[in-house]
Amino acid sequence: MKPKELLIFLGPIVIILIAIGFTFKVVNSYDYLTEYIYEQEFSGKITNKYLDKNHSYKRLGIDLGTSNEILAADAWIGLYENAEIGDSIIKISGQGELKIYRKLKLIYTSRFNIDSGSKIISRFSDRKIN
């Protein structure tokens, strides 16, 4: 194969591989956990609970008072199963902890702990009441 033919053949393959590399994001990466889990902040009432029709992802709708947010509940162990419409949900920026209150009583806590090597040290939840 001539160099020009090789370039025409391999060029699109290399471009596709690079595009795929940029498209996929590793869920357990330190950057993802820092951005999504630790830096996220909200406080509000759960208004909706559903499975995404396209992928069956667990979602919670949250009324933040001035806006609404859709939370990807899959990242937090047991969150979807323990949350009910009307519960209060709190996540403070800079912490890997999320809490749910029902009638002013703490009913659920979920925590992430990671090291700088992008490994999840622990990920667990505590259910407070039945």
C-alpha positions in Angstrom: 0.0 0.0 0.0 1.3 3.4 -0.9 1.6 6.0 1.9 -1.2 8.1 0.5 -3.6 5.1 0.4 -2.5 4.1 3.9 -3.3 7.6 5.2 -6.7 7.6 3.5 -7.4 4.2 5.0 -6.1 4.7 8.5 -7.0 8.4 8.9 -10.8 7.9 9.5 -10.1 5.1 11.9 -7.7 7.2 14.0 -10.2 10.1 14.0 -13.0 7.8 15.1 -10.9 6.3 17.9 -10.0 9.8 19.2 -13.6 10.9 19.1 -14.6 7.8 21.1 -11.9 8.5 23.6 -13.2 12.1 24.2 -16.8 10.9 24.3 -16.5 8.3 27.1 -15.9 9.5 30.6 -14.8 6.9 33.2 -17.3 7.0 36.1 -14.7 6.2 38.8 -12.3 8.9 37.8 -11.2 11.4 40.4 -12.3 14.4 38.2 -15.8 13.0 37.7 -16.2 12.2 41.4 -14.8 15.6 42.4 -17.0 17.5 39.9 -20.2 15.6 40.2 -20.3 14.2 43.8 -18.2 16.6 45.8 -18.9 19.9 44.2 -22.6 19.4 43.6 -24.8 21.4 46.1 -28.6 21.5 46.5 -31.3 21.6 49.1 -35.0 21.0 48.3 -38.0 18.7 48.2 -38.3 15.6 46.1 -41.2 16.2 43.7 -40.8 13.3 41.2 -39.3 9.8 41.2 -39.0 7.9 37.9 -36.9 5.6 35.7 -35.6 7.3 32.6 -37.5 5.8 29.6 -34.5 5.4 27.4 -32.0 3.8 29.7 -33.9 3.0 32.9 -31.7 5.3 34.9 -33.0 6.2 38.3 -34.0 9.9 38.5 -35.3 12.2 41.2 -36.9 15.5 40.5 -36.1 18.1 43.1 -37.8 21.5 43.7 -35.0 23.9 44.8 -37.4 26.8 45.4 -36.3 29.0 42.5 -35.6 26.1 40.1 -35.9 22.4 39.5 -33.2 19.8 39.1 -33.1 16.2 38.0 -30.7 14.2 40.1 -29.1 11.0 38.8 -29.9 8.8 41.8 -27.8 5.8 40.5 -24.6 7.3 41.9 -25.8 7.1 45.5 -26.3 3.6 47.0 -30.0 3.1 48.0 -31.1 6.7 47.4 -33.8 5.9 44.8 -35.1 3.0 47.0 -35.3 5.1 50.2 -36.5 8.4 48.7 -40.2 9.3 48.6 -42.0 12.3 47.1 -42.2 15.0 49.7 -38.9 14.1 51.4 -36.3 16.9 51.9 -32.9 16.2 50.3 -29.6 18.0 51.1 -26.2 17.9 49.5 -23.5 20.3 50.7 -20.7 21.3 48.2 -17.3 19.9 49.1 -18.7 16.9 50.9 -19.3 13.4 49.7 -22.5 13.1 51.7 -26.2 13.3 50.9 -29.0 13.3 53.4 -32.8 12.7 53.2 -35.2 14.0 55.9 -38.8 12.9 56.2 -41.0 15.0 58.6 -37.9 16.6 60.0 -36.3 13.3 60.9 -33.1 12.0 59.2 -34.0 8.8 57.4 -31.1 8.3 55.0 -27.4 9.2 54.6 -25.1 8.2 51.7 -21.4 8.9 51.6 -18.5 8.7 49.1 -14.9 8.7 50.2 -12.2 8.9 47.6 -8.4 9.2 47.5 -6.4 11.3 45.0 -5.6 8.2 43.0 -9.2 8.1 41.8 -10.2 5.1 43.8 -13.3 5.0 45.8 -12.2 4.1 49.3 -15.7 3.6 50.5 -19.3 4.1 49.4 -22.1 3.3 51.7 -25.5 4.3 52.9 -27.3 4.2 56.2 -31.0 3.9 56.5 -32.2 5.5 59.7 -35.9 4.4 59.9 -38.2 1.9 58.2 
